[in-house]
Amino acid sequence: MAVKAEWKKTGIYLEHDLGYGKTRRRTFNGVNADAAAEKIAEFADIIGKLTGENVLGIKVTRTEEITSSPAVSD
């Protein structure tokens, strides 16, 4: 059986500190499949500067579709 994984989408979730024990979660979709971790961290830093909120955490999700096909025998 041949198995193939095809990239579908990548998302970034940023958690921001609002103070007083409160946080906000921002999501960004449509991220490039090959986005490097350094670029994602740089993006999070820019968002933090624009909003004036400290970024507490970054999560990246990658969605793939796995398909399989029966093996062909001779």
N, C-alpha and C positions, 0 to 999 in steps of 0.2 A: 504494500500500500504506500503510495506516494503522498506525502503531506506537504502542504504549502501554506506559509503564513503571509498574508497581505496586509500592509499597514492601512489603517482607515483614518485615524485621527489621533492627535496629541493635544492634551489640555494642561494648563498650569493653574494651580490653586495657590493663592497667596493668603496667608493669615496675618492680619495686621493688629497691632496693639492700639486700642482706642483709649486706654487708661481706665482707671477705676475698675480693673478686673474684667473689662469688656474687650471683645475681639470682633473683627470683621473679616469675612472670607470673600475674596474676589476671585472670579474665575475668568480665564482667558482661553478661548478655543481657536482652532485653526492654526495651531503652532506647526512650524515646519517639522517634518518627520526626523530630520537630521540635526535638530537644534542641539548645540553643545551645552553641557552643564554650565560652563563659564558664561555663556551668552544668556542663559535663563537667569542665572544669579544677577547678572548685570541689568537685565530687564526688571527684575524684582526690586533692585536698588533704585532704579529710575522711578518706578511706580511709587515707592516709598517716599522719595524726594518730592514728587509731584503732589502727593496727598498729605505730606507732613506726618505720616504714620510709620512707626517702626515695623518692619517685616519680621514676624516671629518665626515663620516657617514657609517653606516652598515644597509643594508636592507636584509631581509630574505624572500624568496618566497617559498611557499609550494603549490604544485600542487596535487590535489586529483581528483579522478574520482568518480562521484556520479552515482549510478545505483539504479533503483527502479524495484520492481517486484510486480505484482498484489497480493493483499491479497487473501489468500486461505480461503474459507468459508466452513463450514461443513453443 
